[in-house]
């Protein structure tokens, strides 16, 4: 019997709440969510691996930030079966977020969009890590 697909809505929503809470309170604590093969594209600039990603995130030029999520959408990414009778790998989750950033004490929010591709952690059933992360500020 095939394994049930993960509850991608629940996984995505829990990830979004956790990620932005940690980002807003202790950016350096995001490192366990990334792996050596993780790729962040931040405003068009790529950063690969935990060290490069964390260097970028912890060196952003603000002391305080609050993410206000306006919308978030989630989709399962279902892998194809390797061969007949061989089960496919567990599904990953695609996450799209849009919202506003309140930076330092500025009264003017910055609009942003962010996409995450969450991969299942084979070493820890039910846990996911960030395979891909794309961030953009949205200018009107």
Residue, then its C-alpha position, 0 to 999 in steps of 0.5 A: x500500500x502506498x504511503x499517504x501524501x503529506x498534509x502539505x497545507x499543514x506543513x506549509x502553514x507551520x513552516x511559514x509561521x516558524x520561519x518568520x517567527x525565527x527570522x524576526x527574533x533570531x535570524x542566526x537560528x534559521x541555520x538548521x532549516x538549510x543544508x549544504x545543497x540549499x540555494x537562496x536567491x536574494x534579490x537576484x543574487x545566489x547563495x549556496x549552502x548553509x554558511x553562505x545563506x546564513x552570512x547573507x541573512x545575518x548581515x542584512x542591514x537592519x536591527x529589527x524586522x517584523x514579517x507580516x504575511x498577507x497570503x501564503x499558498x502551498x502545493x505538494x511536489x509529487x515525484x514520479x515513481x522510479x520504476x514500476x513497483x518501486x515507491x516514489x520518494x516522499x513529496x516535497x512542498x512548494x510555498x509561496x508567501x507575500x506580505x510586508x516587512x516592517x524594518x527597524x522603526x520605519x513607518x513605511x512597510x516594504x512589500x515582499x514575495x518569497x518562495x520556498x521548496x521544502x524537501x523531506x528530511x530522510x533522517x527525520x521522518x515528518x521534518x522538512x528542510x529548505x532546498x530552495x528559497x527565493x526572495x524579492x522586494x516588490x516595488x510599485 
